[in-house]
């Protein structure tokens, strides 16, 4: 990283345009209009299926570049995923 680069610049350059678009869509979705069909938005804006989108989003949650690019979103998604895992574990242990 050069002296004039910021962490956001580095994260922007490390992530593919597709990965940035996934993070941007997820962030706007969480702040936006829940009356829209998310699967349709994913298909129209990103040209991918909903399962592929969610699989890649889940991978991005663990990616340091994604955390630098969208720190609040990634942190929120990590917390949600952790809570869901704890809940499932508690259900299994009964």
ABEGO torsion letter per residue (X at the ends): XBAABBAAAAAAAABBAAAAAAAAAAAAAAABBAABBAAAAAAAAAGBBAAAAAAAAAAAAABAAAAAABAAAAAAAAAAAAAAAAAAAAAAAX
